[in-house]
Amino acid sequence: MKTIEKHLKKLSFLLRLARGINTAGIGLAAGFLAGALSLAINKFTDLPNIGLIIILEFIIAVTIGFAIGFFRRISFLAAAAYLDKMAGAKELISTAYEYGLKDPTDVATNWNLQRAEATLRSLNLSSLVSYRIPYRKWYHPMLLLIFIIFYFIPPVSSSGRKNKPAKILPHQLSQLANMAHQIKTLSDSKKPNPIQTLPRDIQLLTEAIKQGALEKKDALVATNKLAEKTDSLKKELQTKQQTLETLKKSNLTKDLAESLSQNDLKSMEKEIKELQDKLLKNKFDQRELETLEKRLQELSEQLSEQSDLKETMKNLSDALAGKNFKELPEKLQKLLDELGELSDWSAEELAQMEKSLEELLEELEEIDAELAEIDPNGQESCPTCGKKLAVKGKGKGKGNQCGTCQDKKFGLVKGKGGPLAGGGTTNEGPEKGPKAHQGRSHDEGGTNTKPLTDWEKIYAPVKLETERTTDILSKRKITGQGQVLTTRFKGVPDKKNEALMPIREALPVYKEAAEKAMNESAIPLEYKETVRQYFESLDKK
Amino acid sequence: MGLEQEIQNFQGKINALKSEIGKIIVGHHPVVEQVVTAILAGGHILLEGFPGIGKTMLVRTLAQCLNVKFSRIQFTPDLMPADITGTNLVVETPAGEKKFQFQKGPIFGNIILADEINRATPKTQSALLEAMQELSVTVAGTSYKLEQPFFVLATQNPIEMEGTYPLPEAQLDRFFFKTLVETPSVEEMEEIMERTTGSQEITVKQVINGLELLELRKLAREVPVASHLKHYIALLVRATHPQTEEADEMVKRYVRYGASPRGTQALILAGKIRAICQGRYNLSFEDIRKVACPALRHRLILNFEGEAEGIKADVIIRNLLETIPELPREVEKLVK
């Protein structure tokens, strides 16, 4: 009996091993299917390291398959039955084993046991176990074929072109050229880091406000300008960070990203030029071109991304509008903190902002000069004729034109007339409606001489600064929500399209539209998460 | 006597029996083997074949070889049950008194040849039911035990259908085997002519008596059967029922009723005897496959479609033998 058990134990192990190989074959098939599925998904999305994913899928599928087959127990009786079948023992071994377990001393059982042991001794167990994968011959080749077909199907780019040969557009080549030029400019630049001057300016402004050295309006204007430029700075920095991430995704631009992360501007310049050369000389194959096209498309879309810092700036403006000056230093400190986060970025990235910050300083100086001509009561004076202007009017008008001297360069902002615009003779703006009161009228003889409220004093500079003539809400009524959202995400960003209305009013509208668009898949899959995070960040603030 | 000797003795006696039968019966080896198997298993056998091919001769020769009491009942439409079982007759004692005395019928024998059993009425046919199953006969409220060994070997003619009464399913189920007696081959025909038309008279000798037969039967019943074989037999018999999940498409299409548990008993007992005859003391799948057709063919009742299309029960049984897995599920796929 011991001899039989010993043999059956060995046979049971061999059978489990064979079954493990068998089920590993099923796992291999599952690996093919999973790989094909991954390749198919990769045609529509940008799975990172698809090759690694497929290899892992194969390993996991085969391992699980083997484990399922190997670790499931095979009883000795089943092994004995297998042995009888394969050795042609006519059920002698299984019968002897089963009755031997019950009563090995029985005469008949003992007789059978002896014969079974004699049979077992003459057998080579290993030769009785088949390690082949007993599945249909077409099974694996068919799955392999599916895998290969998916491998060679051209990908669908993020721009939505299906199964068409990818091509590099001229504007994308020019993007590369611009990037090379910018990096070269930055690498040659020896100017000090502008990010260091911006916090200092804000600090000085904060102290000036605390000490009462600045008029309220001056402080308001200066703060708004500073906030806007800071916002711009952060946007650009974020864009650069995203650019870095995007470049890292592709093997083609990986070296470029490496140079960027190591702050090696010379190397970056060289990499981009090589990229340009390769494109011009058609050195890329079809797949590489498709990948590069996708990356460049992403870069293009990232340029339209917005910064969260803008909300902080708006809160600051709101605090000023509500005359809550106690909160101002705190909010400014918050602004400083956010800028401090920015200072953690690389020196090259910060250096890239130099130009923008210089513009900021210049504009601040201009604003100071212009504000010097504004009446402390909130009325502006024409720099040419010196006449005071009505701050509100019911008439239509452009608002930046002196009714006496027709000086169109006057004023910080270009107003839009409306029902509250006071019927000035030069107010001929195209817009009508309740929102038009946000504009200012430069109308000497305007019938509306009502003094500005604090709310209007606060918002006036912001509203009048833009030259955009279309109100977002009115546009939305005409074209619908989806149209506005599509413009925002696909079009070239329009800076002056912002802040025409308080964010608390705009946010729910845009959030609803964005959610609707996301649900209807109007937004590409890879940007849905970005849009969701953007609105969640606005909600928090 | 050791087991090995017992098995050798068993084989020797069976071979001797077959050899003696072979002196009279030319060919028909499977038939002889099945008849011997049924007798050793204690079962009854239904022989079906054309007239004149040696069915009755086979039974008679068997009775001579076993040296047991042989009775022949020729079934006719006017045969009454009492003609088989016996009846109470009024007899006069030496003292002049008259009383009823049971006069035993031909059923009181060891080997009963029920010739052309399907010619008798169902009422008469059913007179055999108690005898075949209970091994007893009840007449006028009194039961009489039949002498052991008791075998009924019935014959029926498959072509003469007029004036016949097909055996009811209940009675068919009581037969251990249904054996088909085929027409002899040319060589066998020549041999038959040689043996029966010459002057030499062939006689057979007794090789086994009734007691030895019972001992051989006891030895055969002790053959061990592995559990997966029992499971296979159970699956096989269940698969003959069209309403079970084990049934295949052929069974569902052509079979009205499947085999009863008596079918499993017949398979195992016949398999055991075959195993000993092969010199083994364990049942194997091969034994089951060999005895499946004679043990199950009369237990499968075909439906109208099966009868109309001339489907043979043997075809259905062979199909089941091929489709039902023999090995436990955990190792079955490793063999294919």
Boltz contact constraints between the chains, C-beta under 6 A:
constraints:
  - contact:
      token1: [A, 15]
      token2: [B, 334]
      max_distance: 6.0
  - contact:
      token1: [A, 18]
      token2: [B, 334]
      max_distance: 6.0
  - contact:
      token1: [A, 74]
      token2: [B, 330]
      max_distance: 6.0
  - contact:
      token1: [A, 78]
      token2: [B, 328]
      max_distance: 6.0
  - contact:
      token1: [A, 78]
      token2: [B, 330]
      max_distance: 6.0
  - contact:
      token1: [A, 78]
      token2: [B, 331]
      max_distance: 6.0
  - contact:
      token1: [A, 81]
      token2: [B, 228]
      max_distance: 6.0
  - contact:
      token1: [A, 81]
      token2: [B, 327]
      max_distance: 6.0
  - contact:
      token1: [A, 81]
      token2: [B, 328]
      max_distance: 6.0
  - contact:
      token1: [A, 82]
      token2: [B, 331]
      max_distance: 6.0
  - contact:
      token1: [A, 85]
      token2: [B, 335]
      max_distance: 6.0
  - contact:
      token1: [A, 90]
      token2: [B, 284]
      max_distance: 6.0
  - contact:
      token1: [A, 91]
      token2: [B, 226]
      max_distance: 6.0
  - contact:
      token1: [A, 91]
      token2: [B, 282]
      max_distance: 6.0
  - contact:
      token1: [A, 91]
      token2: [B, 284]
      max_distance: 6.0
  - contact:
      token1: [A, 92]
      token2: [B, 282]
      max_distance: 6.0
  - contact:
      token1: [A, 94]
      token2: [B, 226]
      max_distance: 6.0
  - contact:
      token1: [A, 95]
      token2: [B, 224]
      max_distance: 6.0
  - contact:
      token1: [A, 95]
      token2: [B, 226]
      max_distance: 6.0
  - contact:
      token1: [A, 95]
      token2: [B, 282]
      max_distance: 6.0
  - contact:
      token1: [A, 98]
      token2: [B, 226]
      max_distance: 6.0
  - contact:
      token1: [A, 99]
      token2: [B, 224]
      max_distance: 6.0
  - contact:
      token1: [A, 107]
      token2: [B, 3]
      max_distance: 6.0
  - contact:
      token1: [A, 108]
      token2: [B, 3]
      max_distance: 6.0
  - contact:
      token1: [A, 108]
      token2: [B, 281]
      max_distance: 6.0
  - contact:
      token1: [A, 111]
      token2: [B, 3]
      max_distance: 6.0
  - contact:
      token1: [A, 112]
      token2: [B, 281]
      max_distance: 6.0
  - contact:
      token1: [A, 112]
      token2: [B, 282]
      max_distance: 6.0
  - contact:
      token1: [A, 134]
      token2: [B, 336]
      max_distance: 6.0
